[in-house]
Amino acid sequence: MPRPENRCKAEEAGESKLGGMPDADSTSPASSATASSTADALELVRTEVDRAVRAVVETAPEGLDAVADLVSGAERVFVHGAGRSGLALRMTAMRLMHLGLTVHVVGEVTSPAIGEGDVLLTASGSGTTSGIVSAAQSAVDAGARVAAVTTAADSPLAEVATAVVLVPAAEKLDRSGSASAQYAGGLFEQVVVLVGDALFHALWQRSGQSADDMWPRHANLE
């Protein structure tokens, strides 16, 4: 579990609601919730994602490394998320499979029982999604460890996790627009994708494998 002071730093970054970065131009179209064109909207998304990722990297990089260590040392990796967060984690699962890890997506009919030595990789903006929290507790009860990506350091999911990545973004039910101008948990889900890709890239560099080494693992039945 990340040290309390690291969580506090990440929470402070979240409380800034992504609006306190010194180089942000609050008068630009991208910083407005009323982007008038698709280009403006894309710039808004880019700006928010950049701020959130920098906050994660600068305030609590230990969480990222802790998740990477858990995954690299796991017998098997299980991924579990609901809705768009779940789709983001499926992307991560595919890349970890390309790396040569044994990976299962919770809920698929071929997913076996989790057990000691395994890791459950989860994502929930609120950290309270009942199915995710229940699965995490079941994983711990079975002797597995949990890695979580969430916005909430004090959530039930974070409490049962061994490693936590805190993302300063709005959770799904936050429609205030203060943490993100995007709808629902859009920013959180975007960062989950990037955290997953960063996790894969870090583990790939550790592995010493080349791109050619991994290519034969790509699906040949499509």
Z-matrix of the N, CA and C atoms (Angstrom, degrees):
N
C 1 1.479
C 2 1.515 1 109.49
N 3 1.329 2 119.02 1 130.28
C 4 1.454 3 119.85 2 179.37
C 5 1.507 4 111.49 3 -57.05
N 6 1.372 5 115.94 4 147.28
C 7 1.453 6 120.47 5 -179.27
C 8 1.516 7 110.51 6 -60.93
N 9 1.363 8 117.34 7 147.98
C 10 1.471 9 121.53 8 -177.93
C 11 1.506 10 112.63 9 -53.93
N 12 1.364 11 116.89 10 -37.14
C 13 1.458 12 116.97 11 -176.89
C 14 1.523 13 111.47 12 -67.67
N 15 1.348 14 116.73 13 -32.19
C 16 1.461 15 119.39 14 178.01
C 17 1.513 16 110.49 15 -68.04
N 18 1.349 17 115.68 16 -38.54
C 19 1.452 18 119.06 17 177.75
C 20 1.522 19 110.61 18 -64.49
N 21 1.327 20 116.18 19 -39.78
C 22 1.457 21 119.74 20 -178.99
C 23 1.513 22 110.42 21 -62.41
N 24 1.338 23 116.14 22 -42.35
C 25 1.454 24 119.29 23 179.03
C 26 1.514 25 111.22 24 -61.29
N 27 1.347 26 115.98 25 -42.97
C 28 1.452 27 119.07 26 -179.70
C 29 1.511 28 110.86 27 -66.32
N 30 1.370 29 116.05 28 -37.47
C 31 1.456 30 118.60 29 179.11
C 32 1.519 31 110.47 30 -65.73
N 33 1.359 32 116.38 31 -37.98
C 34 1.453 33 118.64 32 178.31
C 35 1.520 34 110.34 33 -62.71
N 36 1.359 35 115.54 34 -37.90
C 37 1.458 36 118.13 35 177.91
C 38 1.507 37 110.31 36 -64.45
N 39 1.369 38 116.10 37 -37.16
C 40 1.458 39 119.30 38 178.57
C 41 1.502 40 111.50 39 -68.17
N 42 1.364 41 117.25 40 -37.26
C 43 1.449 42 120.56 41 -177.70
C 44 1.518 43 111.66 42 -68.21
N 45 1.363 44 115.79 43 -20.57
C 46 1.456 45 117.73 44 176.57
C 47 1.514 46 111.38 45 -71.21
N 48 1.360 47 115.42 46 -11.01
C 49 1.454 48 122.77 47 178.24
C 50 1.521 49 111.78 48 54.97
N 51 1.328 50 115.67 49 33.41
C 52 1.446 51 122.44 50 174.19
C 53 1.511 52 112.89 51 63.51
N 54 1.323 53 117.91 52 8.90
C 55 1.452 54 118.91 53 -176.62
C 56 1.507 55 112.54 54 -104.99
N 57 1.341 56 118.86 55 0.21
C 58 1.443 57 120.21 56 -173.04
C 59 1.508 58 114.44 57 -101.90
N 60 1.327 59 118.33 58 5.04
C 61 1.444 60 120.28 59 179.87
C 62 1.529 61 109.28 60 -66.92
N 63 1.328 62 118.53 61 132.15
C 64 1.453 63 121.34 62 -173.03
C 65 1.513 64 114.68 63 -64.43
N 66 1.349 65 117.52 64 -25.14
C 67 1.446 66 118.13 65 -176.40
C 68 1.523 67 112.74 66 -96.68
N 69 1.325 68 117.56 67 9.11
C 70 1.460 69 120.38 68 179.96
C 71 1.518 70 109.70 69 -81.31
N 72 1.319 71 116.32 70 136.86
C 73 1.458 72 121.62 71 178.56
C 74 1.510 73 108.42 72 -99.46
N 75 1.328 74 116.31 73 100.08
C 76 1.458 75 120.34 74 -174.24
C 77 1.512 76 112.66 75 -70.41
N 78 1.326 77 116.90 76 -9.32
C 79 1.467 78 118.73 77 179.99
C 80 1.518 79 112.49 78 -98.14
N 81 1.326 80 117.52 79 -4.20
C 82 1.453 81 120.11 80 -178.08
C 83 1.515 82 110.44 81 -75.58
N 84 1.354 83 117.29 82 154.66
C 85 1.468 84 120.02 83 178.50
C 86 1.513 85 112.42 84 -57.16
N 87 1.359 86 116.64 85 -31.35
C 88 1.459 87 119.44 86 -176.51
C 89 1.514 88 111.95 87 -70.22
N 90 1.330 89 118.25 88 -20.67
C 91 1.458 90 119.45 89 -179.03
C 92 1.516 91 111.80 90 -91.71
N 93 1.305 92 117.67 91 1.02
C 94 1.456 93 121.94 92 -178.45
C 95 1.507 94 110.77 93 -98.23
N 96 1.335 95 115.60 94 142.09
C 97 1.467 96 119.73 95 178.54
C 98 1.515 97 110.83 96 -74.15
N 99 1.329 98 118.25 97 -6.98
C 100 1.464 99 121.71 98 -176.87
C 101 1.517 100 110.27 99 -111.62
N 102 1.339 101 117.07 100 47.33
C 103 1.463 102 120.69 101 177.26
C 104 1.513 103 108.92 102 -54.58
N 105 1.334 104 116.43 103 127.74
C 106 1.455 105 120.08 104 -170.90
C 107 1.506 106 114.20 105 -91.16
N 108 1.306 107 118.56 106 -9.63
C 109 1.454 108 121.65 107 179.87
C 110 1.518 109 109.36 108 -138.47
N 111 1.327 110 116.04 109 166.35
C 112 1.458 111 119.79 110 177.76
C 113 1.522 112 110.67 111 -64.57
N 114 1.324 113 117.44 112 -34.90
C 115 1.465 114 120.79 113 177.28
C 116 1.522 115 110.67 114 -63.99
N 117 1.347 116 116.29 115 -42.59
C 118 1.464 117 119.49 116 176.57
C 119 1.527 118 110.76 117 -61.37
N 120 1.331 119 115.35 118 -42.49
C 121 1.465 120 119.64 119 -179.47
C 122 1.528 121 110.82 120 -63.63
N 123 1.328 122 116.67 121 -40.95
C 124 1.464 123 120.10 122 178.98
C 125 1.520 124 110.76 123 -63.92
N 126 1.326 125 116.83 124 -39.11
C 127 1.459 126 120.08 125 177.99
C 128 1.531 127 110.81 126 -66.75
N 129 1.325 128 117.26 127 -36.56
C 130 1.458 129 121.13 128 176.12
C 131 1.527 130 110.25 129 -61.29
N 132 1.330 131 116.00 130 -47.01
C 133 1.461 132 120.32 131 179.15
C 134 1.525 133 110.20 132 -60.82
N 135 1.323 134 116.86 133 -45.81
C 136 1.462 135 120.31 134 -179.50
C 137 1.520 136 111.27 135 -59.73
N 138 1.322 137 117.08 136 -43.91
C 139 1.459 138 121.42 137 -178.63
C 140 1.522 139 111.24 138 -64.25
N 141 1.330 140 116.73 139 -44.87
C 142 1.462 141 119.90 140 -179.27
C 143 1.518 142 111.78 141 -65.64
N 144 1.339 143 116.51 142 -42.63
C 145 1.464 144 119.84 143 179.83
C 146 1.523 145 110.18 144 -64.23
N 147 1.325 146 116.89 145 -42.20
C 148 1.455 147 120.39 146 179.83
C 149 1.525 148 111.14 147 -60.38
N 150 1.315 149 116.95 148 -45.06
C 151 1.463 150 120.78 149 179.68
C 152 1.526 151 111.39 150 -63.23
N 153 1.328 152 115.79 151 -44.52
C 154 1.466 153 119.38 152 -177.68
C 155 1.516 154 111.53 153 -65.55
N 156 1.317 155 117.09 154 -43.01
C 157 1.464 156 120.60 155 179.92
C 158 1.522 157 110.63 156 -65.07
N 159 1.329 158 117.39 157 -42.79
C 160 1.459 159 119.84 158 178.43
C 161 1.526 160 111.10 159 -62.83
N 162 1.318 161 116.46 160 -36.88
C 163 1.467 162 119.63 161 178.46
C 164 1.525 163 110.84 162 -63.97
N 165 1.324 164 116.71 163 -42.70
C 166 1.464 165 120.45 164 178.61
C 167 1.529 166 110.37 165 -62.85
N 168 1.320 167 116.41 166 -46.54
C 169 1.465 168 121.26 167 -176.46
C 170 1.523 169 111.75 168 -67.05
N 171 1.333 170 116.40 169 -39.97
C 172 1.462 171 119.90 170 -173.13
C 173 1.528 172 113.55 171 -84.51
N 174 1.324 173 117.92 172 -26.50
C 175 1.465 174 119.13 173 -174.54
C 176 1.515 175 113.94 174 -101.24
N 177 1.322 176 118.63 175 -29.24
C 178 1.471 177 118.79 176 -175.69
C 179 1.523 178 111.90 177 -150.94
N 180 1.346 179 117.87 178 58.52
C 181 1.469 180 119.20 179 178.83
C 182 1.524 181 112.84 180 -64.75
N 183 1.346 182 116.38 181 -20.91
C 184 1.473 183 119.55 182 179.99
C 185 1.525 184 111.39 183 -60.23
N 186 1.332 185 116.87 184 -33.62
C 187 1.454 186 119.95 185 178.70
C 188 1.512 187 111.84 186 -63.54
N 189 1.322 188 116.48 187 -40.48
C 190 1.460 189 121.14 188 178.41
C 191 1.526 190 110.68 189 -63.22
N 192 1.326 191 115.95 190 -46.60
C 193 1.462 192 119.59 191 -179.41
C 194 1.525 193 111.93 192 -66.93
N 195 1.334 194 116.02 193 -34.23
C 196 1.468 195 119.42 194 179.31
C 197 1.524 196 110.71 195 -65.25
N 198 1.337 197 116.49 196 -40.60
C 199 1.462 198 120.00 197 177.55
C 200 1.529 199 110.18 198 -64.99
N 201 1.329 200 116.89 199 -43.20
C 202 1.460 201 120.36 200 179.16
C 203 1.528 202 111.17 201 -60.85
N 204 1.319 203 116.94 202 -41.26
C 205 1.467 204 120.50 203 179.32
C 206 1.521 205 111.35 204 -64.82
N 207 1.335 206 116.36 205 -41.58
C 208 1.469 207 119.51 206 178.47
C 209 1.523 208 110.83 207 -61.14
N 210 1.322 209 115.82 208 -48.64
C 211 1.465 210 120.42 209 -176.20
C 212 1.529 211 110.77 210 -65.27
N 213 1.321 212 117.00 211 -42.77
C 214 1.464 213 119.57 212 -177.25
C 215 1.526 214 112.09 213 -66.46
N 216 1.337 215 116.85 214 -27.58
C 217 1.455 216 119.92 215 -179.35
C 218 1.516 217 114.87 216 -95.74
N 219 1.329 218 117.06 217 5.39
C 220 1.463 219 120.79 218 -175.28
C 221 1.524 220 112.22 219 -81.49
N 222 1.328 221 114.58 220 145.83
C 223 1.462 222 119.40 221 170.84
C 224 1.525 223 109.52 222 -66.67
N 225 1.343 224 114.59 223 -46.74
C 226 1.461 225 121.88 224 177.40
C 227 1.524 226 108.12 225 -142.82
N 228 1.333 227 115.39 226 152.68
C 229 1.456 228 120.67 227 178.31
C 230 1.524 229 108.67 228 -116.17
N 231 1.313 230 115.70 229 129.27
C 232 1.460 231 122.60 230 174.61
C 233 1.527 232 107.60 231 -111.99
N 234 1.328 233 117.39 232 136.42
C 235 1.466 234 119.78 233 177.17
C 236 1.519 235 108.78 234 -116.13
N 237 1.350 236 114.58 235 143.89
C 238 1.466 237 118.87 236 -175.99
C 239 1.518 238 109.96 237 -152.31
N 240 1.316 239 115.64 238 123.47
C 241 1.458 240 121.62 239 175.16
C 242 1.511 241 108.97 240 -157.19
N 243 1.324 242 116.44 241 159.50
C 244 1.463 243 121.07 242 -179.79
C 245 1.521 244 110.34 243 -104.68
N 246 1.321 245 116.11 244 147.51
C 247 1.457 246 120.34 245 174.89
C 248 1.516 247 113.19 246 59.54
N 249 1.340 248 116.11 247 -136.49
C 250 1.458 249 121.29 248 -177.25
C 251 1.523 250 112.09 249 -66.68
N 252 1.318 251 117.90 250 -31.20
C 253 1.466 252 120.30 251 175.75
C 254 1.526 253 110.09 252 -62.90
N 255 1.325 254 115.56 253 -39.36
C 256 1.451 255 119.92 254 177.86
C 257 1.514 256 112.20 255 -65.47
N 258 1.337 257 116.20 256 -39.38
C 259 1.466 258 119.61 257 177.11
C 260 1.524 259 110.30 258 -63.12
N 261 1.333 260 116.78 259 -40.64
C 262 1.462 261 120.61 260 178.42
C 263 1.523 262 110.90 261 -61.09
N 264 1.326 263 116.42 262 -41.64
C 265 1.464 264 119.75 263 -179.40
C 266 1.524 265 112.10 264 -70.36
N 267 1.317 266 117.17 265 -27.27
C 268 1.470 267 118.95 266 174.70
C 269 1.525 268 110.50 267 -63.68
N 270 1.326 269 116.84 268 -35.52
C 271 1.462 270 120.07 269 175.53
C 272 1.524 271 110.21 270 -62.01
N 273 1.317 272 116.02 271 -42.23
C 274 1.459 273 120.24 272 177.45
C 275 1.523 274 110.88 273 -63.71
N 276 1.330 275 116.17 274 -42.64
C 277 1.468 276 120.25 275 179.89
C 278 1.527 277 110.72 276 -58.30
N 279 1.327 278 116.89 277 -41.61
C 280 1.468 279 120.10 278 179.94
C 281 1.526 280 111.08 279 -61.51
N 282 1.329 281 115.63 280 -45.26
C 283 1.467 282 118.89 281 -179.10
C 284 1.537 283 111.68 282 -66.16
N 285 1.317 284 117.74 283 -38.46
C 286 1.457 285 119.66 284 178.28
C 287 1.529 286 110.64 285 -65.71
N 288 1.315 287 116.47 286 -34.45
C 289 1.464 288 120.20 287 174.65
C 290 1.525 289 110.16 288 -64.26
N 291 1.344 290 117.20 289 -42.11
C 292 1.469 291 120.22 290 177.95
C 293 1.529 292 110.51 291 -60.13
N 294 1.327 293 115.90 292 -30.15
C 295 1.461 294 120.78 293 179.98
C 296 1.524 295 111.89 294 -74.72
N 297 1.319 296 116.10 295 -15.75
C 298 1.456 297 120.31 296 178.73
C 299 1.510 298 114.57 297 106.36
N 300 1.342 299 116.67 298 4.01
C 301 1.467 300 119.64 299 177.70
C 302 1.522 301 110.22 300 -78.34
N 303 1.325 302 115.84 301 154.78
C 304 1.456 303 121.58 302 173.41
C 305 1.526 304 107.38 303 -86.33
N 306 1.322 305 116.70 304 114.42
C 307 1.457 306 121.72 305 -171.53
C 308 1.525 307 110.06 306 -127.55
N 309 1.332 308 115.78 307 139.10
C 310 1.456 309 121.80 308 177.03
C 311 1.523 310 109.98 309 -130.94
N 312 1.319 311 115.94 310 142.72
C 313 1.463 312 122.16 311 175.04
C 314 1.526 313 107.45 312 -97.91
N 315 1.326 314 116.68 313 118.57
C 316 1.459 315 120.90 314 -179.02
C 317 1.528 316 109.63 315 -59.74
N 318 1.332 317 115.54 316 134.02
C 319 1.450 318 120.61 317 -179.98
C 320 1.510 319 113.74 318 102.93
N 321 1.330 320 116.49 319 -21.24
C 322 1.461 321 119.45 320 175.39
C 323 1.525 322 108.98 321 -72.77
N 324 1.316 323 116.76 322 148.78
C 325 1.466 324 120.01 323 -173.92
C 326 1.517 325 112.88 324 -66.67
N 327 1.334 326 117.35 325 -20.05
C 328 1.468 327 119.90 326 -179.75
C 329 1.526 328 112.34 327 -94.64
N 330 1.321 329 118.11 328 2.77
C 331 1.456 330 120.66 329 -179.20
C 332 1.523 331 110.22 330 -75.54
N 333 1.334 332 118.23 331 122.22
C 334 1.468 333 120.62 332 -177.50
C 335 1.522 334 112.28 333 -84.33
N 336 1.308 335 115.82 334 -175.11
C 337 1.461 336 121.43 335 176.36
C 338 1.520 337 109.65 336 -71.49
N 339 1.322 338 115.43 337 139.94
C 340 1.459 339 120.31 338 175.84
C 341 1.520 340 108.77 339 -84.23
N 342 1.330 341 116.68 340 153.05
C 343 1.456 342 118.65 341 -177.92
C 344 1.516 343 112.60 342 -157.08
N 345 1.304 344 116.17 343 -168.30
C 346 1.454 345 122.50 344 -177.84
C 347 1.527 346 110.29 345 -59.68
N 348 1.315 347 115.97 346 135.86
C 349 1.462 348 120.95 347 -179.04
C 350 1.507 349 113.84 348 92.92
N 351 1.333 350 116.43 349 -11.36
C 352 1.458 351 121.12 350 -179.54
C 353 1.526 352 110.72 351 -92.72
N 354 1.336 353 115.82 352 164.33
C 355 1.458 354 122.67 353 176.93
C 356 1.519 355 109.13 354 -129.06
N 357 1.328 356 115.57 355 134.71
C 358 1.464 357 122.00 356 173.07
C 359 1.519 358 107.87 357 -103.01
N 360 1.327 359 116.73 358 116.04
C 361 1.461 360 122.53 359 177.75
C 362 1.524 361 108.25 360 -97.28
N 363 1.331 362 116.77 361 119.94
C 364 1.456 363 121.57 362 -173.27
C 365 1.520 364 110.92 363 -126.84
N 366 1.342 365 114.76 364 163.58
C 367 1.464 366 121.11 365 173.71
C 368 1.520 367 108.30 366 -147.33
N 369 1.319 368 116.06 367 129.65
C 370 1.458 369 122.60 368 175.89
C 371 1.513 370 107.45 369 -154.45
N 372 1.326 371 117.15 370 119.03
C 373 1.454 372 119.73 371 -178.78
C 374 1.514 373 112.18 372 -56.51
N 375 1.320 374 116.50 373 -50.14
C 376 1.465 375 120.76 374 -178.13
C 377 1.517 376 112.49 375 -77.60
N 378 1.330 377 116.34 376 -25.43
C 379 1.457 378 120.58 377 -174.44
C 380 1.510 379 112.88 378 73.22
N 381 1.342 380 116.30 379 12.11
C 382 1.462 381 120.51 380 -178.33
C 383 1.525 382 112.82 381 -122.21
N 384 1.323 383 118.18 382 1.19
C 385 1.461 384 120.75 383 179.92
C 386 1.527 385 108.97 384 -54.95
N 387 1.326 386 115.80 385 118.13
C 388 1.467 387 120.00 386 -167.59
C 389 1.519 388 113.37 387 -57.51
N 390 1.329 389 117.44 388 -44.99
C 391 1.455 390 119.79 389 -178.47
C 392 1.514 391 112.63 390 -64.98
N 393 1.345 392 116.97 391 -36.35
C 394 1.462 393 121.12 392 -179.54
C 395 1.536 394 109.95 393 -71.48
N 396 1.326 395 116.56 394 -44.90
C 397 1.461 396 120.52 395 -179.73
C 398 1.528 397 110.50 396 -63.56
N 399 1.324 398 116.20 397 -42.21
C 400 1.463 399 120.37 398 179.10
C 401 1.524 400 111.40 399 -62.75
N 402 1.324 401 116.22 400 -43.12
C 403 1.464 402 120.16 401 179.00
C 404 1.521 403 110.67 402 -64.60
N 405 1.331 404 116.58 403 -39.59
C 406 1.462 405 120.23 404 179.53
C 407 1.524 406 111.00 405 -63.37
N 408 1.322 407 116.15 406 -43.07
C 409 1.467 408 119.58 407 178.73
C 410 1.523 409 110.80 408 -65.54
N 411 1.321 410 117.00 409 -39.66
C 412 1.468 411 120.76 410 177.91
C 413 1.523 412 110.54 411 -63.47
N 414 1.332 413 116.36 412 -38.60
C 415 1.460 414 120.42 413 178.86
C 416 1.525 415 110.50 414 -63.16
N 417 1.327 416 116.47 415 -44.86
C 418 1.459 417 120.80 416 178.92
C 419 1.523 418 110.26 417 -63.23
N 420 1.321 419 116.91 418 -42.33
C 421 1.466 420 121.25 419 179.31
C 422 1.530 421 111.37 420 -61.98
N 423 1.348 422 115.98 421 -28.57
C 424 1.462 423 120.50 422 -179.27
C 425 1.524 424 112.04 423 -86.81
N 426 1.330 425 117.20 424 -1.49
C 427 1.455 426 120.59 425 177.92
C 428 1.510 427 114.66 426 98.19
N 429 1.328 428 116.84 427 2.30
C 430 1.466 429 120.77 428 178.04
C 431 1.521 430 110.08 429 -86.81
N 432 1.322 431 116.06 430 169.64
C 433 1.453 432 121.18 431 176.07
C 434 1.528 433 109.67 432 -114.49
N 435 1.325 434 115.22 433 158.21
C 436 1.465 435 121.03 434 -173.37
C 437 1.516 436 110.25 435 -120.84
N 438 1.332 437 115.36 436 135.69
C 439 1.458 438 122.67 437 170.92
C 440 1.518 439 106.95 438 -115.99
N 441 1.324 440 117.00 439 133.83
C 442 1.455 441 120.35 440 -173.43
C 443 1.525 442 111.63 441 -131.38
N 444 1.336 443 114.85 442 141.33
C 445 1.459 444 122.30 443 169.57
C 446 1.520 445 106.07 444 -113.31
N 447 1.334 446 117.08 445 123.62
C 448 1.457 447 121.02 446 -174.86
C 449 1.515 448 110.31 447 -156.19
N 450 1.327 449 116.71 448 168.96
C 451 1.465 450 121.04 449 174.24
C 452 1.524 451 111.05 450 -96.97
N 453 1.325 452 116.79 451 -9.67
C 454 1.472 453 121.01 452 -168.06
C 455 1.522 454 112.29 453 -117.84
N 456 1.326 455 116.72 454 106.95
C 457 1.465 456 121.22 455 -177.69
C 458 1.518 457 112.56 456 -67.51
N 459 1.320 458 117.14 457 -29.15
C 460 1.470 459 120.85 458 -176.44
C 461 1.526 460 112.84 459 -100.14
N 462 1.311 461 116.90 460 18.16
C 463 1.464 462 120.65 461 -177.62
C 464 1.518 463 111.20 462 -80.60
N 465 1.335 464 117.26 463 161.17
C 466 1.467 465 120.63 464 177.04
C 467 1.525 466 112.76 465 -58.02
N 468 1.334 467 117.23 466 -35.54
C 469 1.467 468 119.76 467 179.83
C 470 1.524 469 110.71 468 -66.36
N 471 1.320 470 116.75 469 -45.40
C 472 1.459 471 120.04 470 179.25
C 473 1.523 472 111.49 471 -63.00
N 474 1.312 473 116.34 472 -33.91
C 475 1.463 474 120.43 473 -177.37
C 476 1.526 475 112.30 474 -65.65
N 477 1.334 476 117.51 475 -32.85
C 478 1.469 477 119.13 476 -178.42
C 479 1.524 478 112.42 477 -93.43
N 480 1.329 479 117.02 478 -6.76
C 481 1.458 480 120.97 479 -176.67
C 482 1.519 481 112.13 480 -83.04
N 483 1.307 482 115.93 481 146.07
C 484 1.457 483 122.44 482 174.29
C 485 1.523 484 110.50 483 -81.46
N 486 1.324 485 116.40 484 -35.90
C 487 1.461 486 122.20 485 179.90
C 488 1.519 487 108.85 486 -132.23
N 489 1.334 488 116.35 487 136.37
C 490 1.465 489 121.21 488 -176.18
C 491 1.526 490 110.31 489 -132.66
N 492 1.322 491 116.08 490 132.45
C 493 1.460 492 122.01 491 169.81
C 494 1.522 493 106.96 492 -107.06
N 495 1.328 494 116.47 493 118.08
C 496 1.462 495 121.29 494 -179.32
C 497 1.519 496 109.98 495 -95.63
N 498 1.321 497 115.53 496 126.05
C 499 1.464 498 122.17 497 -178.17
C 500 1.521 499 109.24 498 -110.77
N 501 1.333 500 119.26 499 123.07
C 502 1.465 501 121.09 500 178.04
C 503 1.520 502 110.44 501 -79.18
N 504 1.310 503 116.18 502 85.49
C 505 1.459 504 121.44 503 -177.50
C 506 1.515 505 108.63 504 -148.90
N 507 1.320 506 115.60 505 165.27
C 508 1.464 507 120.45 506 178.14
C 509 1.515 508 109.98 507 -73.19
N 510 1.325 509 116.25 508 141.63
C 511 1.451 510 119.45 509 170.92
C 512 1.530 511 108.45 510 -83.43
N 513 1.334 512 115.58 511 172.02
C 514 1.461 513 121.21 512 -171.12
C 515 1.521 514 114.09 513 -56.58
N 516 1.331 515 117.25 514 -38.56
C 517 1.458 516 120.50 515 -174.30
C 518 1.530 517 113.59 516 -88.18
N 519 1.341 518 116.64 517 -1.89
C 520 1.467 519 120.40 518 179.04
C 521 1.523 520 109.22 519 -84.78
N 522 1.324 521 115.71 520 105.08
C 523 1.471 522 120.18 521 179.89
C 524 1.523 523 111.49 522 -110.77
N 525 1.333 524 116.19 523 21.46
C 526 1.462 525 120.25 524 -178.22
C 527 1.523 526 112.13 525 -75.47
N 528 1.327 527 117.15 526 -24.87
C 529 1.453 528 120.59 527 -177.72
C 530 1.514 529 113.31 528 80.89
N 531 1.320 530 118.13 529 2.09
C 532 1.460 531 120.32 530 -177.17
C 533 1.526 532 112.41 531 -78.50
N 534 1.323 533 118.10 532 -36.00
C 535 1.462 534 121.18 533 179.10
C 536 1.517 535 111.62 534 -86.97
N 537 1.308 536 116.92 535 -29.98
C 538 1.461 537 121.65 536 -179.85
C 539 1.520 538 109.14 537 -159.90
N 540 1.328 539 116.19 538 140.99
C 541 1.454 540 120.65 539 176.79
C 542 1.521 541 111.54 540 -79.84
N 543 1.344 542 116.52 541 -11.10
C 544 1.458 543 119.95 542 -178.73
C 545 1.527 544 110.58 543 -77.43
N 546 1.332 545 114.25 544 162.23
C 547 1.452 546 119.84 545 -177.46
C 548 1.525 547 111.18 546 -73.56
N 549 1.338 548 114.39 547 138.91
C 550 1.464 549 123.17 548 172.03
C 551 1.528 550 110.80 549 49.07
N 552 1.328 551 117.30 550 -130.66
C 553 1.465 552 120.86 551 -175.94
C 554 1.508 553 113.93 552 -95.33
N 555 1.333 554 117.22 553 26.58
C 556 1.457 555 120.63 554 -175.19
C 557 1.522 556 113.81 555 -53.05
N 558 1.324 557 116.83 556 -49.68
C 559 1.463 558 119.95 557 -178.11
C 560 1.522 559 111.09 558 -62.87
N 561 1.310 560 117.75 559 -43.49
C 562 1.460 561 120.54 560 179.50
C 563 1.523 562 110.59 561 -58.93
N 564 1.306 563 116.69 562 -46.07
C 565 1.460 564 120.81 563 -177.46
C 566 1.526 565 111.43 564 -65.03
N 567 1.320 566 116.84 565 -37.02
C 568 1.466 567 120.37 566 176.63
C 569 1.520 568 110.87 567 -63.17
N 570 1.334 569 116.53 568 -41.87
C 571 1.462 570 119.99 569 179.81
C 572 1.530 571 110.79 570 -69.29
N 573 1.332 572 117.87 571 -33.34
C 574 1.469 573 120.13 572 176.26
C 575 1.527 574 110.28 573 -58.95
N 576 1.333 575 116.61 574 -41.95
C 577 1.470 576 120.27 575 177.51
C 578 1.525 577 110.10 576 -58.97
N 579 1.331 578 116.91 577 -47.12
C 580 1.459 579 120.95 578 -176.91
C 581 1.524 580 112.12 579 -69.17
N 582 1.330 581 117.41 580 -38.15
C 583 1.460 582 120.16 581 175.84
C 584 1.525 583 109.70 582 -62.14
N 585 1.323 584 116.99 583 -41.06
C 586 1.461 585 120.39 584 178.18
C 587 1.519 586 112.24 585 -63.14
N 588 1.331 587 116.90 586 -42.23
C 589 1.467 588 120.12 587 178.67
C 590 1.532 589 110.92 588 -67.68
N 591 1.338 590 116.09 589 -37.73
C 592 1.463 591 119.09 590 177.74
C 593 1.526 592 110.87 591 -66.26
N 594 1.329 593 116.51 592 -39.68
C 595 1.462 594 121.23 593 176.96
C 596 1.524 595 110.05 594 -59.29
N 597 1.321 596 116.28 595 -48.41
C 598 1.460 597 120.26 596 178.78
C 599 1.522 598 110.93 597 -59.50
N 600 1.334 599 116.77 598 -47.44
C 601 1.465 600 119.82 599 -175.60
C 602 1.528 601 110.97 600 -62.89
N 603 1.332 602 116.46 601 -42.20
C 604 1.465 603 119.71 602 179.12
C 605 1.531 604 111.05 603 -62.07
N 606 1.333 605 116.60 604 -43.52
C 607 1.461 606 120.12 605 179.76
C 608 1.523 607 111.65 606 -69.37
N 609 1.315 608 116.29 607 -33.81
C 610 1.468 609 120.23 608 176.45
C 611 1.533 610 109.80 609 -62.40
N 612 1.328 611 116.73 610 -45.91
C 613 1.465 612 119.64 611 -179.84
C 614 1.522 613 110.90 612 -63.84
N 615 1.328 614 116.78 613 -35.92
C 616 1.466 615 119.67 614 178.03
C 617 1.525 616 111.27 615 -66.38
N 618 1.320 617 115.89 616 -34.10
C 619 1.472 618 120.79 617 -171.82
C 620 1.517 619 113.23 618 -72.17
N 621 1.324 620 117.51 619 -27.21
C 622 1.448 621 120.74 620 -176.99
C 623 1.517 622 113.77 621 78.91
N 624 1.326 623 117.61 622 3.20
C 625 1.456 624 120.55 623 178.86
C 626 1.534 625 110.35 624 -74.59
N 627 1.317 626 115.27 625 151.83
C 628 1.453 627 120.89 626 173.49
C 629 1.520 628 109.43 627 -94.69
N 630 1.316 629 116.06 628 167.75
C 631 1.460 630 119.64 629 175.94
C 632 1.520 631 110.55 630 -61.03
N 633 1.320 632 116.87 631 -34.79
C 634 1.466 633 120.85 632 178.61
C 635 1.522 634 110.92 633 -66.97
N 636 1.327 635 117.05 634 -33.64
C 637 1.470 636 120.13 635 177.72
C 638 1.526 637 110.96 636 -62.85
N 639 1.325 638 116.70 637 -37.67
C 640 1.458 639 120.68 638 -175.10
C 641 1.525 640 113.07 639 -84.96
N 642 1.314 641 117.44 640 -22.73
C 643 1.454 642 119.87 641 -172.17
C 644 1.531 643 114.28 642 -57.41
N 645 1.339 644 120.21 643 -39.14
C 646 1.477 645 120.15 644 -179.53
C 647 1.530 646 112.93 645 -60.98
N 648 1.329 647 118.52 646 -16.52
C 649 1.473 648 120.31 647 -179.97
C 650 1.520 649 111.87 648 -83.57
N 651 1.308 650 118.93 649 -9.52
C 652 1.464 651 120.23 650 177.31
C 653 1.539 652 109.10 651 -65.98
N 654 1.309 653 115.00 652 147.78
C 655 1.465 654 121.06 653 -177.05
C 656 1.516 655 110.87 654 -58.73
N 657 1.331 656 115.97 655 137.36
C 658 1.465 657 120.47 656 174.09
C 659 1.526 658 111.80 657 -116.11
N 660 1.334 659 116.24 658 7.97
C 661 1.460 660 121.78 659 172.98
C 662 1.533 661 106.50 660 -120.09
N 663 1.316 662 117.06 661 101.88
C 664 1.453 663 121.05 662 -175.52
C 665 1.513 664 110.74 663 -134.62
